[in-house]
Amino acid sequence: MKNYFFITGTGKGIGKALAEILLKDKQNYVYGLSRTNVLTHSNFSFVKIDLSKNEDLENYTFPVLEKAQRITLINNAGLIGDIKPMGKKKTASIIDTIMVNTTATAVLINSFIATFQNQKAEKLILNISSGAGRHPIHSWADYCASKSAMDMLSLVVQEEQQYKENPIKIFSVAPGIIDTNMQNEIRTAHKNDFPLKQQFVDMKNTQALASPQETAFLLLKIINNKADYQDIILDVREI
């Protein structure tokens, strides 16, 4: 029996760290859905896809999986977009941010459920949300809104799944503040556009940021012990 994991954004950060850890188990097979790839492994398949493009999302289909014990979708890819107050953001940035964070997540969940709903394998959808989807942050309007939408999407899907014969479990997890490229973008924002900039600079300087690897292990704790968590909306800092 095999365990299959579909992870978006495996080119770097949490997605890459998750894939690397999972691939240490020879029973795990990972599909990395990303624009770029740095991983090479016999159990890893790279799927080149731009989640901000309609045509890429429309053309992607999940493969037929035989003898699967576990099938997991991890919606990890995300964009923060222009770190500016509304009225100063570029239209293209708003569209891409919501497209990647919300639309792509919804499309992949829809396709995942359509493909695997009736399989008896253990099935899980893990959405990587954000505390910013639960608390307003200056200059992050589209990011906050798109992550909030991810939480509600998860709640509705779980509501629907309780009526299914072979239900799929779903979580929406805030991963905490992690030392990734997104944090680099935040620290390079102009202070006139982002009054909270110094707080994020200080977190980096005081080594208050978690590593992608540390966060990946916490997420895997949820994945491997999903029966222990009754809430749909989770935060790794409370695990």
Backbone torsions as a table, in degrees:
resi	resn	phi	psi	omega
1	MET	NA	143.8	-174.7
2	LYS	-121.2	152.8	176.3
3	ASN	-110.2	126.0	-177.2
4	TYR	-114.1	133.8	179.8
5	PHE	-126.6	127.0	174.5
6	PHE	-108.0	117.0	-174.2
7	ILE	-125.4	125.8	175.1
8	THR	-87.7	146.6	177.9
9	GLY	72.0	46.0	-179.4
10	THR	-86.9	2.8	-178.8
11	GLY	-71.9	-19.5	-177.3
12	LYS	-167.0	176.5	171.3
13	GLY	60.7	-142.6	-176.7
14	ILE	-61.4	-42.2	-178.0
15	GLY	-59.1	-44.1	177.9
16	LYS	-64.5	-45.4	-179.1
17	ALA	-62.1	-42.2	177.7
18	LEU	-60.7	-47.0	-178.7
19	ALA	-61.2	-44.2	-178.3
20	GLU	-62.6	-40.7	179.3
21	ILE	-67.9	-45.2	-178.5
22	LEU	-62.2	-36.2	-175.9
23	LEU	-73.4	-5.2	174.6
24	LYS	-73.5	-16.4	176.9
25	ASP	-100.5	120.2	-175.0
26	LYS	-67.0	-12.8	176.8
27	GLN	-84.8	-8.5	-178.8
28	ASN	-95.2	135.7	175.5
29	TYR	-121.6	128.0	-174.4
30	VAL	-117.1	130.9	170.7
31	TYR	-105.4	119.2	179.2
32	GLY	-99.5	114.5	-179.7
33	LEU	-98.8	105.4	-171.7
34	SER	-159.9	166.7	175.9
35	ARG	-79.8	-29.7	-178.0
36	THR	-131.7	162.8	-178.6
37	ASN	-143.6	138.9	175.8
38	VAL	-127.1	2.5	-174.9
39	LEU	-99.3	141.5	174.6
40	THR	-134.2	119.0	-179.6
41	HIS	-162.5	146.2	-177.9
42	SER	-63.8	-24.8	-179.8
43	ASN	-101.2	14.9	-179.5
44	PHE	-116.2	132.3	176.1
45	SER	-120.5	122.6	179.2
46	PHE	-89.4	127.4	176.1
47	VAL	-113.5	107.4	-179.5
48	LYS	-74.4	117.3	-177.5
49	ILE	-152.0	138.7	175.1
50	ASP	-104.9	107.7	-174.0
51	LEU	-71.7	-5.2	175.4
52	SER	-92.6	0.2	-177.0
53	LYS	-108.6	124.8	179.0
54	ASN	-54.6	-46.3	-174.3
55	GLU	-64.8	-35.6	178.2
56	ASP	-65.8	-42.6	179.0
57	LEU	-67.1	-40.4	-178.8
58	GLU	-67.7	-30.4	-175.5
59	ASN	-88.5	-12.7	-176.6
60	TYR	-82.8	134.2	174.1
61	THR	-132.8	143.5	177.3
62	PHE	-73.5	142.5	-179.5
63	PRO	-72.5	157.8	173.3
64	VAL	-74.0	128.3	-177.5
65	LEU	-117.1	121.4	178.4
66	GLU	-104.5	146.1	178.2
67	LYS	57.9	37.8	178.8
68	ALA	-86.3	131.5	174.7
69	GLN	-89.3	-40.8	178.9
70	ARG	-136.7	140.0	175.8
71	ILE	-132.2	122.3	-174.0
72	THR	-130.6	134.2	173.3
73	LEU	-109.9	125.8	177.4
74	ILE	-118.1	106.5	177.9
75	ASN	-86.1	93.1	-173.5
76	ASN	-105.9	-32.6	-174.8
77	ALA	-59.1	141.1	179.9
78	GLY	-158.7	154.5	175.7
79	LEU	-125.0	143.7	174.5
80	ILE	-95.3	-22.0	177.3
81	GLY	73.1	-166.5	178.2
82	ASP	-63.9	126.5	178.3
83	ILE	-91.8	78.0	-176.5
84	LYS	-148.3	154.4	176.7
85	PRO	-67.6	155.6	176.9
86	MET	-58.4	138.9	-173.5
87	GLY	105.9	-18.0	179.7
88	LYS	-119.8	-4.9	-179.0
89	LYS	-78.6	150.4	173.4
90	LYS	-77.9	140.3	-179.3
91	THR	-58.0	-43.5	-178.6
92	ALA	-61.3	-35.5	179.4
93	SER	-67.1	-42.4	177.9
94	ILE	-61.9	-44.9	-178.7
95	ILE	-62.3	-47.0	-178.3
96	ASP	-64.9	-40.8	-178.7
97	THR	-61.7	-48.1	-179.6
98	ILE	-70.9	-33.2	179.2
99	MET	-63.0	-48.8	-177.3
100	VAL	-72.5	-45.9	-173.2
101	ASN	-75.8	-34.1	-174.1
102	THR	-115.4	-56.0	-174.5
103	THR	-63.4	-48.2	-179.5
104	ALA	-61.8	-40.2	177.8
105	THR	-60.2	-45.9	-179.4
106	ALA	-65.1	-41.7	-179.2
107	VAL	-64.7	-44.6	-178.9
108	LEU	-67.8	-38.9	176.3
109	ILE	-62.5	-44.7	179.9
110	ASN	-59.0	-45.7	-179.6
111	SER	-68.8	-39.8	178.9
112	PHE	-60.3	-46.4	-179.7
113	ILE	-66.0	-43.5	179.5
114	ALA	-60.9	-35.1	-176.8
115	THR	-80.1	-41.7	-168.0
116	PHE	-114.3	-0.5	-174.4
117	GLN	-51.4	-44.7	-172.7
118	ASN	-87.8	-2.3	176.2
119	GLN	-76.3	144.3	-177.3
120	LYS	-82.4	-2.3	178.3
121	ALA	-61.6	156.0	174.4
122	GLU	-70.4	124.9	-172.4
123	LYS	-124.9	140.3	-177.7
124	LEU	-145.9	141.0	170.4
125	ILE	-118.3	123.7	178.7
126	LEU	-117.5	112.2	177.8
127	ASN	-97.1	127.3	177.5
128	ILE	-88.0	99.9	-177.2
129	SER	-91.6	-142.3	-179.2
130	SER	-166.9	148.1	171.9
131	GLY	-61.0	-22.9	178.0
132	ALA	-68.5	-16.9	175.7
133	GLY	-82.5	-5.6	-176.8
134	ARG	-119.2	-8.4	179.0
135	HIS	-142.4	131.9	-179.9
136	PRO	-68.4	136.4	178.0
137	ILE	-128.9	128.0	-179.5
138	HIS	-51.2	131.7	174.4
139	SER	75.5	5.5	178.8
140	TRP	-115.5	29.7	-170.0
141	ALA	-54.1	-50.6	-177.2
142	ASP	-69.7	-35.8	177.0
143	TYR	-66.1	-48.9	179.1
144	CYS	-58.6	-46.0	-178.0
145	ALA	-64.4	-41.4	-177.8
146	SER	-69.3	-34.5	177.8
147	LYS	-75.9	-33.8	174.1
148	SER	-62.6	-39.8	177.5
149	ALA	-63.3	-35.0	177.8
150	MET	-63.0	-40.1	177.0
151	ASP	-61.4	-47.7	-178.0
152	MET	-67.2	-38.7	175.9
153	LEU	-56.5	-43.2	179.8
154	SER	-63.7	-42.2	-179.7
155	LEU	-63.3	-41.8	-179.1
156	VAL	-68.3	-43.4	179.5
157	VAL	-61.0	-42.3	179.1
158	GLN	-65.9	-36.2	175.2
159	GLU	-59.9	-41.9	179.5
160	GLU	-69.1	-37.5	-173.9
161	GLN	-69.8	-21.7	-178.5
162	GLN	-65.9	-14.3	179.8
163	TYR	-98.4	1.4	-175.9
164	LYS	-91.7	149.7	179.0
165	GLU	-69.9	-37.8	178.0
166	ASN	-120.2	75.5	-170.9
167	PRO	-67.1	152.6	175.9
168	ILE	-107.2	128.6	177.7
169	LYS	-82.3	145.7	179.7
170	ILE	-139.5	140.5	173.9
171	PHE	-131.1	150.2	170.3
172	SER	-121.3	114.0	-167.7
173	VAL	-118.6	126.9	170.7
174	ALA	-81.8	123.8	-172.3
175	PRO	-89.0	0.5	-176.7
176	GLY	86.9	-170.1	-177.9
177	ILE	-100.2	117.1	-167.6
178	ILE	-121.3	147.7	-179.0
179	ASP	-79.0	83.4	-177.8
180	THR	-126.8	178.7	177.1
181	ASN	-61.4	-30.2	178.2
182	MET	-61.6	-38.7	177.4
183	GLN	-65.1	-33.9	175.1
184	ASN	-62.0	-42.1	178.4
185	GLU	-61.7	-42.0	-179.0
186	ILE	-63.8	-42.4	-177.3
187	ARG	-71.7	-19.7	179.4
188	THR	-97.3	2.4	176.1
189	ALA	-65.1	153.1	179.3
190	HIS	-75.7	133.1	-176.0
191	LYS	-62.5	-25.6	177.4
192	ASN	-71.0	-26.1	176.7
193	ASP	-89.0	-27.1	-173.2
194	PHE	-135.1	90.2	-176.3
195	PRO	-61.3	-20.0	-178.0
196	LEU	-88.8	5.1	-173.8
197	LYS	-52.4	-45.7	-174.7
198	GLN	-61.7	-31.9	178.1
199	GLN	-60.6	-39.8	-179.0
200	PHE	-76.0	-32.5	173.9
201	VAL	-64.2	-42.9	-179.8
202	ASP	-64.3	-38.6	179.1
203	MET	-62.4	-37.6	177.0
204	LYS	-67.8	-44.9	-176.5
205	ASN	-67.7	-28.6	-179.4
206	THR	-97.2	9.0	178.0
207	GLN	57.8	40.9	179.7
208	ALA	-89.3	-0.5	-177.9
209	LEU	-90.4	137.7	175.2
210	ALA	-77.0	153.2	176.2
211	SER	-84.1	156.1	175.5
212	PRO	-57.1	-35.1	-178.7
213	GLN	-68.0	-43.6	177.8
214	GLU	-59.8	-43.4	-179.4
215	THR	-67.2	-39.4	179.5
216	ALA	-60.2	-40.8	178.8
217	PHE	-64.4	-37.0	177.5
218	LEU	-67.5	-39.1	177.6
219	LEU	-66.0	-38.7	178.2
220	LEU	-67.2	-27.7	175.0
221	LYS	-62.2	-40.4	176.6
222	ILE	-67.0	-46.6	-178.4
223	ILE	-58.5	-43.2	-174.9
224	ASN	-84.6	-11.2	-178.6
225	ASN	-134.4	44.3	-171.4
226	LYS	-62.2	-26.5	179.6
227	ALA	-67.8	-17.2	-179.0
228	ASP	-80.0	-10.3	-174.7
229	TYR	-117.7	116.6	-177.5
230	GLN	-91.1	-29.2	-179.5
231	ASP	-77.9	148.6	176.6
232	ILE	-84.1	-39.5	-178.5
233	ILE	-91.7	115.3	-174.9
234	LEU	-125.9	164.8	175.0
235	ASP	-138.4	127.9	-176.3
236	VAL	-61.5	-25.0	-178.8
237	ARG	-73.2	-8.7	178.8
238	GLU	-109.6	6.0	-179.9
239	ILE	-82.0	NA	NA
